[in-house]
Amino acid sequence: MPTQVTIVGGGSYQWGPELMADLFGTPALAGMHLVLEDIDPAPLPKMEALAHKLNETMGAKATIATTTDLHRSLDGADFVIVCISTGGFRSMAVDLDVPATHGITQTVGDTVGPGGINRALRNIPVLVGIGKAMEERCPDAWLFNITNPMTALTRSVCRETSIKTVGLCHEVGNFCMDLAIALGRPLEAVSASVTGVNHFPVLTSLEVDGADGFDVLRNLVEEVGGLASLAPYPGRPEAETFSKLDFAERHLFKLTLLDRWGTFPAAGDRHIAEFVSFALTPESEWGAAYNIELSPIARREEHQASYIADVDAWLAGTKDLQTWQSGELPSPMIQAMLTGDPFEAPVNIPNTGQAVGLPADAVIESICVIDGDGIRGRDRSALPTPYDEIVRRHVATQELTVEAALRGDRTLAAEAFALDPLAGRGDLQVTDAMVDELLSGTAEWLPQFASR
């Protein structure tokens, strides 16, 4: 039987095209069966047409099906990739707008902070539902989750179902690639180990061509004029794209953490800023002092429009098809699992010792080995202080969030908000009011709270 890959959220204009090109270009998946499932039928005809065009162009010899029936899409699946957004931009607008009225500006709002917690509350029951449906229809399949908030969602499925589940993110890989380009080196020259949670994976080691990568970064900062010169100022000349100066300006916040604490999380600054209480403040102009830009709904809508325009252009033949590997992790992991050839990557799985001192079974992002036997941690390392305390607090917050989402318990939800460094940094009564407004504003996607 051909290997079947089901994409839940297969109508995604952002994820669908990249994932399909990756899958069709994976040698071990030649002749595969691809199923695109989405609760919204509107984008499926275009995605199906694009799938056939990619399949023919790339010679993948795949068969393709689409459906809005989740259970039918899971029948026979070997791998299930989940890329959904419960409530879409309407719910995300509430995640950003309500906290802003209470003095909390978020750069992304999809992982931690008030937006991340609220997003988790509506997505957790959906992800657990997918896991339970897989128990009925394809109990031996792998669930690859690329939906945010990744840690909380992956944790919920691992806790509540027997399905083999892993969370996949490109942030660590993107950072390593970014550093390699800035230094004029191939990607293979950069080697990293991380421990932490998704979007806050702290580097426990970094090497560039065998040398200490942290020293390489310190030298880079000095070469471009020091940390103080990287902050925005009137008349600052524009850095050349992908130059050392451009790299340093775009990573100013993490380089500031390197200067103070000796290492940093290898994710984008706009993500890691939301994990601490001191980055997004009036004094920093909500991150602008660190060159961090906000991601308002209007910008996300612009990105969505560009994704749709790309699909239309590909189908019309006015733009060359994207047939190269995107760098996302599902396809190389499937290749490793099917062939047995080991592949190493930063992924999110339950802690079985790879994060020393953190709770067992908490979902941790670390470098893992993927092969025919599944996924296992490659490293065993402890987080340096104060990162250990920051990550520990977020693990506790995420445990509360998972419990609150599954029980529909407003009291537990309020505890999660209060514990989060960004969501809970204000007056407790103000935080409680914000929680009520967030839950009320997204009530149509929170049925578990309706009767409480």
Salt bridges, closest charged atoms under 4 A:
GLU48 OE2 - HIS52 NE2 3.90
ASP75 OD2 - ARG137 NH1 3.00
ASP95 OD2 - ARG122 NH2 2.53
GLU160 OE2 - ARG159 NE 2.74
GLU171 OE2 - HIS170 NE2 3.91
GLU171 OE2 - HIS271 NE2 3.85
ASP178 OD2 - ARG250 NH1 2.72
ASP178 OD2 - HIS251 NE2 2.71
ASP209 OD2 - ARG185 NE 2.70
ASP215 OD1 - ARG218 NH1 2.95
GLU223 OE1 - LYS244 NZ 3.11
ASP246 OD2 - ARG250 NE 3.03
GLU249 OE2 - ARG236 NE 3.72
ASP269 OD1 - LYS254 NZ 2.71
GLU293 OE1 - ARG299 NH1 3.32
ASP310 OD1 - LYS319 NZ 2.67
ASP312 OD1 - LYS46 NZ 2.73
GLU328 OE2 - HIS170 ND1 2.66
GLU344 OE1 - ARG378 NH1 2.81
ASP371 OD2 - ARG376 NH2 2.84
ASP379 OD1 - ARG378 NE 2.84
ASP388 OD2 - ARG392 NH2 3.15
GLU399 OE2 - ARG155 NE 2.70
GLU403 OE1 - ARG159 NH1 2.66
GLU403 OE2 - ARG407 NE 2.68
ASP420 OD2 - HIS394 ND1 3.95
ASP436 OD1 - ARG410 NH2 3.08
GLU437 OE1 - HIS102 NE2 3.14
GLU444 OE2 - ARG90 NH1 3.11
